[in-house]
Amino acid sequence: MESSRCNAVCLSLAMVFSSSLAFCQDLGAASKRSPQDVLSAVPGDAWAVLCIPSVKRFDERLTALGQQLQLPMTPSIGLARMMVGIMAGFDDNGGLAVAVLPVGNMAEVGGSVVGFLPTTDYNALVGQLSPEIGDDGTATVNIQGQKHYVAQFGKFA
């Protein structure tokens, strides 16, 4: 019984993710524009892109799904943000994307995953993560024991 409930949850989450995906035929043209929406921030040569056009709407759908499945706690982007310490400067009304950028060696794919987080205030978002700012303006932050690099690109971090 528990296994079938787990399968139902996984299938439902997959449906929510797939209903939130946005596909773009020509990311190359989009990346030449100023990054006003999340897909225009993603480089045109990205190998794969997961896009959530509206963080707020995605969380609403996920919460509704969790209630229908009677989950004790619904996972959400808000919960994930709280767990890693990103509270200020994040734009809940914006879009979020994760992209896999090209690499020469498939063993390096893990290092080529890039997130595009919508911001209302980049400095507030990065500042709460105790950054070390490099000469080029790139911030180095530590999130749950992992080193990450953060830079501002339009209204995204």
N, C-alpha and C positions, 0 to 999 in steps of 0.2 A: 504494500500500500504506500509506504514512504517513498519507494523507488518511483512509482507512477506519479506521485505528487511532485517529486523532484524533476521528473521528465516534463511534466506539465509546466512547471515554473520555467525551466530552461527553454522550452518551446515558446512560451509566451514572451519571455525576454527577447528571444530571437526575433519574434514578430514585431515587438516594439522597436527594436533596433532597426530592423529592415524598413519599418514604416517611417523612421526618422532619417533614413539615408537620403542624401541628395547626390545625384550623379551629374557630372558635367561632361559634355562631349568634347569641349575644347578648353581644358584647363590652361593651356599655353596662352591663349588670348586673354583669359581672365586674369592671369598672374601679372600681366603687363599694366593693368589698371591699378589705381590706388586702392589699397585693401579696405573697402567699405563693408563688404560682406565676407563671410568666412571663406568661401570658395575662391574669391579673388586673392586671398592671402596665400593660398596653397600653390607651390611651384608647379608649373605645367608639366614637368617631367616626373612627377610623383608616380610611383608604381601602384599605390593603392591609397584610397582616401575614405575615411569614415567621417561623415559630416552630420552634425546635429544642428539643424537650421535655427532652432530656438531652444535654449537650455531650459527656460521656464516651461515651455509646452512639453518638452521631453519629460521633465520631472513630474508634471501633472499627469501625463499618460502612465508613467511608471507607478505613481502613487495609486491611481485608479486600478491598475492591474494588480498591484499588491493587495489592495482591499478586496478585489474580487476573488483572489486566491487565498484570502485570509492569512496572509503572511504576518508574523508578529512585528516585523520591521521591514519597511520597503527600502531597498537600496536606491540612492539617488545621487545626482551630481552634487547637490547641496551637502549630503552626508560625506561624500568623498572629499569635498573641499574642507569641511570641518576637520576631518581626520588628518589632513596634511597641513592645516593651518592657513588656508587661503580664505579669508573672510572679507577683507576690505579690497576695493578696487576691481572686483569681478563683476562683469555685466551679465546678470541673469537673463536679460532680454536678448542677448546676442547669440550668435551661432558659435559652435565649437567644432573643431576638426582635429583629427589625428591622421597624419600622412606617413607613408613609408617612402623615403627618398632613395634614389638609385645609389648603388654601391658597386664597386668593382669585384668584390669578393663576397659571396653569399654568407660567409661567417661573420661579416660586419653588419648584417641587416639590423640586428638589435640596436646598434648605435645610430641607425639612420631613421628611427621613429621620432617624429616631431609633432608636438601638440601646438595648436593655435587656440589660446584661451582668450575670450573676449574680455576687454577691460573697460572700466569707466575711469580708472586712474592707475596707469601702469606703475608709477612710483609707489603708490600705496600697496598695490598687489605684491610687488617684488620686495618692498621694504619690510613687510612683515615676515619675510623668510630669511632675514639676516644675511643679505647678499654680500659677496665680495665683488666689487665692480672692477673689471679689467680696464686697461687703457683704451680699448675699442668700445667701451660702454656695455659689453656683455657681462651679465651678472652670473656668478657661480653661486648656487644655493644647494643646501643639503636638505633633502626631503626623505624622511624615514631611513636615514643612513645611506642614501644614494645621492651621488653628485649629479646635478643637472645644470644646464646652461640656459639662461633666459635672456632674450633680447626683445626690444620693442620693434614691432612692425606695424605701422598704422595704429589701429586701435586693438591690436592683439599682442599678447606676450607669448 
